[in-house]
């Protein structure tokens, strides 16, 4: 199986579980994971992150071509690469996960 060099892999930036605490007071709408989101760990710092179904699918289909990273590590990686393109894999139509 072909493995891409790190700098050529697609970064899948996932929100850490404390993203709302980090963004508190900035006027950003709160992040609410859906029932389709699951927990995984950042490939660099091991922080727990929410990964959406489209990101999870991409990571499972191409594990040697993707990097699952928390948003902070993804920004650091993007800086090392000298920039990059930010895209969205879609989604956002799932039922909100409720805390019970």
C-alpha distance (Angstrom), angle and dihedral (degrees) to the residues before:
residue distance angle dihedral
X1 . . .
X2 3.79 . .
X3 3.79 116.5 .
X4 3.79 118.3 -161.3
X5 3.78 120.4 -138.3
X6 3.80 111.3 -100.5
X7 3.81 94.4 -107.7
X8 3.82 90.5 56.7
X9 3.79 97.1 48.4
X10 3.79 120.9 105.8
X11 3.79 111.5 -111.3
X12 3.78 117.0 -134.0
X13 3.81 103.2 -159.8
X14 3.80 110.0 -156.6
X15 3.81 127.6 -171.7
X16 3.79 114.8 -110.4
X17 3.78 116.0 -122.1
X18 3.84 89.6 -106.9
X19 3.82 95.5 50.1
X20 3.82 92.9 121.4
X21 3.81 91.2 54.3
X22 3.81 90.3 49.6
X23 3.81 92.6 51.1
X24 3.81 97.1 40.0
X25 3.79 113.3 135.5
X26 3.82 95.0 16.7
X27 3.80 95.5 100.2
X28 3.79 92.5 -115.5
X29 3.80 115.9 143.3
X30 3.80 111.1 -108.2
X31 3.78 118.5 -97.7
X32 3.80 111.1 -119.2
X33 3.80 114.8 -173.1
X34 3.78 115.9 -141.7
X35 3.78 126.8 -129.3
X36 3.82 86.1 -99.8
X37 3.83 91.9 61.5
X38 3.78 118.7 93.3
X39 3.76 135.5 -172.8
X40 3.79 123.3 -100.6
X41 3.77 135.3 152.5
X42 3.79 131.8 -100.6
X43 3.79 109.2 -104.3
X44 3.81 91.0 -133.4
X45 3.81 109.9 36.2
X46 3.83 101.5 15.2
X47 3.83 92.8 -126.2
X48 3.80 111.4 157.2
X49 3.80 110.8 -107.3
X50 3.79 138.2 179.3
X51 3.79 112.4 -114.1
X52 3.77 119.4 -165.0
X53 3.78 124.5 -138.0
X54 3.82 94.6 -103.6
X55 3.81 92.9 48.9
X56 3.81 90.9 45.7
X57 3.79 90.5 50.2
X58 3.81 92.3 50.6
X59 3.81 91.2 48.1
X60 3.81 91.7 49.1
X61 3.81 94.4 46.4
X62 3.80 94.8 46.3
X63 3.82 109.8 21.4
X64 3.81 92.2 157.7
X65 3.80 93.0 51.2
X66 3.81 100.6 46.5
X67 3.80 138.5 64.9
X68 3.81 117.8 -153.1
X69 3.80 104.1 -151.2
X70 3.77 138.3 164.2
X71 3.79 113.1 -111.3
X72 3.83 92.5 -102.6
X73 3.81 93.7 52.6
X74 3.81 90.8 43.3
X75 3.82 89.9 55.2
X76 3.81 90.6 49.0
X77 3.81 90.7 48.8
X78 3.80 91.4 47.8
X79 3.82 89.2 51.4
X80 3.84 90.6 51.4
X81 3.80 88.6 52.2
X82 3.79 92.4 51.3
X83 3.79 95.4 -113.8
X84 3.74 135.0 -42.3
X85 3.74 148.0 -166.4
X86 3.79 120.8 -72.8
X87 3.77 117.0 -148.7
X88 3.76 137.7 169.4
X89 3.79 123.9 -130.4
X90 3.79 91.9 -150.6
X91 3.73 123.8 -120.7
X92 3.75 126.0 115.5
X93 3.79 94.1 130.8
X94 3.80 97.9 101.6
X95 3.79 128.9 108.3
X96 3.81 112.2 -86.6
X97 3.78 115.2 -105.8
X98 3.79 109.0 -117.3
X99 3.74 126.0 -149.6
X100 3.74 109.1 -130.9
